[in-house]
Amino acid sequence: MIACVDGLTGFPKALETVFPKTQVQLCIVHMVRNSVAFVPWQQRKQVCADLKAIYSAATESESEFNLELFAEKWDKQYPSISKSWRSHWANIIPFFAFPPEIRRAIYIAILNEL
């Protein structure tokens, strides 16, 4: 089972305690929204495109590489973005264990819940 959560503090631990076989996936939509909350409109499109390279990568290692590229490009202006992604990394990457078709279904299911 996989559970998608929005970042509510303590919720992933509670799920893992009650349902120990559950993989907790942090909602990518919420991660992106939180990441760009303080980015000016003029730069949001580019920041979002660079974030998309992270979560839409084919593999976890490619995703991590794209996060490093993101940090190199944006950390001077917005250091909290890559820091947040790194601190939540364990709950961002579970969906990389699934094939692209399933990841897309998870992503679409998340969008339908918002």
Rosetta blueprint (number, residue, H / E / L):
1 M L
2 I E
3 A E
4 C E
5 V E
6 D L
7 G L
8 L L
9 T L
10 G L
11 F H
12 P H
13 K H
14 A H
15 L H
16 E H
17 T H
18 V H
19 F L
20 P L
21 K L
22 T L
23 Q E
24 V E
25 Q E
26 L E
27 C L
28 I H
29 V H
30 H H
31 M H
32 V H
33 R H
34 N H
35 S H
36 V H
37 A L
38 F L
39 V L
40 P L
41 W H
42 Q H
43 Q H
44 R H
45 K H
46 Q H
47 V H
48 C H
49 A H
50 D H
51 L H
52 K H
53 A H
54 I H
55 Y H
56 S L
57 A L
58 A L
59 T L
60 E H
61 S H
62 E H
63 S H
64 E H
65 F H
66 N H
67 L H
68 E H
69 L H
70 F H
71 A H
72 E H
73 K H
74 W H
75 D L
76 K L
77 Q L
78 Y L
79 P H
80 S H
81 I H
82 S H
83 K H
84 S H
85 W H
86 R H
87 S H
88 H L
89 W H
90 A H
91 N H
92 I H
93 I L
94 P H
95 F H
96 F H
97 A H
98 F L
99 P L
100 P H
101 E H
102 I H
103 R H
104 R H
105 A H
106 I H
107 Y H
108 I H
109 A H
110 I H
111 L H
112 N H
113 E H
114 L L
